[in-house]
Amino acid sequence: MAGPGKQREDQRIAKLLARAGVASRREVERMIAAGRIAIDGKTLDTPATLVKSLHGVTVDGQQVGQPIPAKLYCFHKPAGVLTTERDPKGRPTIYDRLPKGLPRLMPIGRLDLNTEGLLLMTNDGGLKRQMELPASGVERTYRARAFGQISQEQLEGLIDGITIEGVRYGSIDANLERRTGRNQWIEMKLAEGKNREVRRVLEHFGLRVSRLIRTAYGPFYLGDIPKGGVEQVRQHDLVKFRQSLQ
């Protein structure tokens, strides 16, 4: 185990394991607490362990590979599955729906149980944190089917943001796409993405949301990816996007 006097190139083992695509840092900490991770055969007891590399590190007795390049995937999350590793109630999660044969992936942000559409997945903890930071201001686009009455003028007022029950929501670019009777499709673009933001804003206007689909996250689109399907983002496009964030 490395001590406090080690050189700066030492890094916390949880960070390196996340970069290697083993699991998120939080999940790695749980794995260490469960005694699943060892160095040179010695079981770790703290995620604060400092190492220069993953040489000699094993998970469940299997040697861990060195960090691999960041990869990004577009996953069409179906409604009715949770964006989580596991659920104590036994409900299905995204990991029950992801195709087999993929590397170990982590979701970037989350979609509610009944929200469907584009969920970005990555093997790289650094990319995950970078995209989730509010300061990054990455725009998300949603389409909502809602029952009730609302005008385009009311939706345009959201461009200045809105406060609901003491919670301030930032600027939303909202447009009425089409209406059939009292049902309408509304497109909403926002960069903040607070918990249940789209639903809460529309419910504030007395609308009942019956379907909510995320169609884009930054420059990445759901397109015609089938439900439960995955497409890998081209490495060139990922590099270009990361440069734009910086």
C-alpha positions in Angstrom: 0.0 0.0 0.0 1.4 3.4 -0.9 2.0 6.0 1.7 1.6 9.8 1.8 5.1 10.4 0.8 4.8 8.8 -2.7 5.4 10.8 -5.8 2.7 12.7 -7.6 2.2 10.1 -10.3 0.6 7.8 -7.8 -3.2 7.8 -8.2 -6.1 6.4 -6.1 -6.8 2.9 -7.2 -10.5 3.6 -7.5 -9.8 6.3 -10.2 -7.6 4.0 -12.2 -10.1 1.1 -12.1 -12.8 3.5 -13.2 -10.6 4.6 -16.1 -10.0 0.9 -17.0 -13.7 0.5 -17.3 -14.1 -1.9 -14.3 -16.9 0.2 -12.7 -17.7 3.7 -11.5 -15.6 5.0 -8.6 -18.5 4.5 -6.2 -19.0 1.0 -7.3 -15.3 0.2 -7.0 -15.4 1.4 -3.4 -18.2 -1.0 -2.7 -16.2 -3.8 -4.4 -13.2 -3.0 -2.2 -15.4 -3.1 0.9 -16.7 -6.5 -0.3 -13.1 -7.8 -0.5 -13.2 -8.3 -4.3 -10.1 -6.4 -5.2 -6.5 -7.3 -4.4 -2.9 -6.3 -5.3 -0.3 -9.1 -5.7 -2.8 -11.4 -3.9 -3.3 -9.1 -0.9 -7.0 -8.0 -0.5 -7.5 -4.3 -0.3 -9.3 -2.7 2.6 -9.4 1.0 1.6 -10.2 2.8 -1.7 -7.6 5.4 -0.7 -4.8 3.0 -1.8 -2.3 4.8 -4.1 -0.8 3.0 -7.1 1.3 4.0 -10.2 -0.4 1.4 -12.4 -2.8 -1.5 -12.3 0.0 -4.1 -12.5 -0.8 -6.9 -10.1 -4.3 -5.7 -9.5 -7.1 -8.3 -9.6 -10.9 -8.2 -9.4 -12.5 -11.4 -8.3 -9.1 -13.1 -8.9 -8.9 -11.8 -12.5 -6.0 -9.6 -13.7 -7.2 -6.1 -14.6 -6.1 -4.6 -17.9 -4.5 -1.1 -18.2 -6.8 1.9 -18.8 -8.3 1.8 -22.3 -9.3 4.8 -24.5 -12.5 6.5 -23.7 -15.5 5.2 -25.7 -19.0 6.6 -26.0 -22.2 4.7 -27.0 -25.7 5.8 -27.8 -28.3 3.5 -26.1 -32.0 3.7 -26.7 -33.3 3.2 -23.2 -36.8 1.7 -23.1 -39.5 3.0 -20.7 -39.9 0.9 -17.6 -36.2 0.3 -16.8 -34.1 2.0 -14.2 -30.9 3.9 -14.9 -29.0 2.2 -12.1 -26.6 -0.8 -11.4 -29.1 -2.8 -9.4 -32.5 -2.3 -7.8 -33.3 -3.6 -4.3 -36.9 -4.2 -5.4 -35.7 -6.3 -8.3 -37.1 -4.0 -11.0 -35.3 -4.2 -14.4 -32.4 -1.9 -15.0 -30.6 -0.7 -18.1 -28.0 -3.5 -17.6 -30.8 -6.0 -18.1 -31.5 -4.5 -21.5 -28.0 -3.6 -22.9 -26.8 -6.0 -25.6 -24.2 -8.6 -24.7 -20.6 -8.3 -25.6 -20.1 -4.6 -24.7 -17.3 -3.4 -22.4 -18.3 -2.3 -18.9 -20.3 0.9 -19.4 -21.5 3.7 -17.1 -24.5 6.0 -17.9 -23.9 9.7 -18.4 -26.7 11.3 -16.3 -29.9 9.3 -16.0 -33.4 9.0 -17.4 -36.4 8.4 -15.1 -38.0 5.0 -15.0 -40.7 6.0 -17.4 -38.6 8.2 -19.7 -37.3 6.6 -22.8 -34.8 7.6 -25.5 -31.1 8.5 -25.8 -28.9 7.5 -22.9 -25.2 8.0 -23.4 -23.0 5.3 -22.0 -19.2 5.4 -21.5 -16.3 3.2 -20.2 -14.5 6.3 -18.9 -15.3 7.9 -15.6 -13.5 11.2 -16.5 -15.7 11.6 -19.6 -18.8 10.8 -17.5 -18.0 13.5 -14.9 -17.0 16.0 -17.6 -20.4 15.7 -19.4 -22.4 15.7 -16.2 -20.9 18.9 -14.9 -23.5 21.8 -15.0 -20.8 24.1 -16.2 -20.4 22.1 -19.3 -23.8 23.3 -20.5 -24.5 20.3 -22.8 -27.9 20.7 -24.4 -30.5 17.9 -24.1 -33.5 17.7 -26.4 -36.8 16.0 -25.3 -40.2 15.3 -27.0 -43.1 15.1 -24.7 -46.7 13.9 -25.4 -49.0 15.7 -23.1 -52.7 16.0 -22.5 -54.3 19.4 -21.7 -54.2 22.9 -23.0 -51.2 25.1 -23.6 -50.3 27.8 -26.1 -47.0 28.5 -28.0 -46.9 31.8 -26.2 -46.9 30.1 -22.8 -44.1 27.8 -24.0 -42.0 30.7 -25.3 -42.1 32.3 -21.9 -39.9 29.4 -20.7 -36.9 30.9 -22.5 -36.4 33.1 -19.5 -36.6 30.2 -17.1 -39.2 29.5 -14.5 -39.5 29.0 -10.7 -41.8 26.2 -9.5 -42.3 25.6 -5.7 -39.1 27.4 -4.9 -37.0 25.6 -7.5 -35.5 27.7 -10.3 -35.2 26.1 -13.7 -33.0 27.7 -16.3 -33.8 28.7 -19.9 -35.9 26.2 -21.9 -36.5 26.4 -25.7 -39.9 24.9 -26.0 -42.1 24.5 -29.1 -45.5 23.1 -29.8 -44.9 20.5 -32.6 -48.5 19.3 -33.3 -51.8 19.0 -31.6 -54.6 16.5 -31.9 -57.6 17.5 -29.8 -56.2 18.0 -26.3 -53.1 15.9 -27.0 -50.0 17.6 -28.2 -46.3 16.9 -28.8 -43.9 19.4 -27.4 -40.2 19.7 -28.1 -38.0 21.1 -25.3 -34.3 21.9 -25.3 -32.5 22.6 -22.1 -28.9 22.6 -20.8 -29.5 22.2 -17.1 -31.3 18.8 -16.7 -32.5 19.0 -13.1 -34.3 16.0 -11.7 -37.7 15.4 -13.5 -37.4 19.0 -14.9 -39.4 18.4 -18.1 -42.3 16.7 -16.3 -42.4 19.2 -13.5 -42.5 22.2 -15.9 -45.2 20.7 -18.0 -47.2 19.6 -15.0 -47.0 23.2 -13.7 -49.1 24.2 -16.7 -51.7 21.6 -15.9 -50.5 19.1 -18.5 -50.4 15.4 -18.0 -47.3 13.8 -19.6 -48.1 10.4 -21.1 -44.8 9.9 -22.9 -41.3 11.5 -22.7 -38.5 10.7 -25.1 -34.9 12.2 -25.0 -34.0 12.6 -28.7 -30.5 14.2 -28.4 -27.7 14.9 -25.9 -25.3 17.5 -27.3 -24.4 16.6 -30.9 -25.5 12.9 -30.4 -28.9 11.9 -31.6 -31.3 9.0 -31.0 -32.0 8.7 -34.7 -33.4 5.3 -35.7 -31.7 3.3 -33.0 -34.2 0.6 -32.0 -35.4 0.3 -28.4 -32.7 -1.5 -26.4 -30.2 -1.0 -29.3 -26.7 0.6 -29.0 -24.5 2.4 -31.5 -20.9 3.4 -30.8 -19.9 7.0 -31.5 -17.1 7.3 -33.9 -13.8 8.1 -32.1 -13.2 11.1 -34.3 -16.6 12.6 -33.3 -15.9 11.9 -29.6 -12.5 13.6 -29.7 -14.0 16.6 -31.5 -16.8 16.8 -28.9 -14.4 16.6 -26.0 -12.4 19.4 -27.5 -15.5 21.6 -27.7 -16.2 21.0 -24.0 -12.7 22.3 -23.1 
